[in-house]
Amino acid sequence: MQTKQQEMNLKDYIREVPDFPKPGILFYDISTLLRNADAWQVATARLARAIAPWQPDLLAGIESRGFLTAAPLATRLGCGFVMLRKPGKLPGKTISLQYGLEYGKDELHIQEDAIKPGQRVVVLDDLLASGGTLSASVSLLRKVGAEVVGASVMIELKDLGGRDKLDVPLHTLIAYDH
């Protein structure tokens, strides 16, 4: 007999919101999955099972929805958690990286002392689209001495090719091909 975890289709818990945040965009809303206790438990168990073999010392969450997956997974896997944030959001000295997006530039920061050189890090976010933010996160983590052993996202929009911008193993919980 299959367990609930094996048979649950997590796509059933993702709400699709047309024309958000602007016309022509189909937004995949994870809040509907997060608020369902069973689906959230299944999602975090699947993510933990995929990430554990990478043996991370730390999980790095990308602001802000990446925090939602990285923090509970760090607790579940017994490792630390660090935040990658926008400018002005972290106290103390930070290291930054600017990167280009289709519509302009963005910037990520990490606290200067967040990572000891050589620590094994997995970076997490909610969604992989064109890959700019996730790729920049890997670069920023390497800039501060991390050994980035993988990346994981809840949702991948496969037709946007973001995976091709990464040079680390990628785990995707839910994929959309359209």
Secondary structure, DSSP 4 states (H G I P E B T S, - for coil): ---HHHH--GGGGPEEEET-SSTT-EEEETHHHHT-HHHHHHHHHHHHHHHGGG--SEEEEETTHHHHHHHHHHHHHT-EEEEEB-TT-SSS-EEEEEEEETTEEEEEEEETTSS-TT-EEEEEEEEESSSHHHHHHHHHHHHTT-EEEEEEEEEEEGGG-GGGG--S-EEEEEEE--
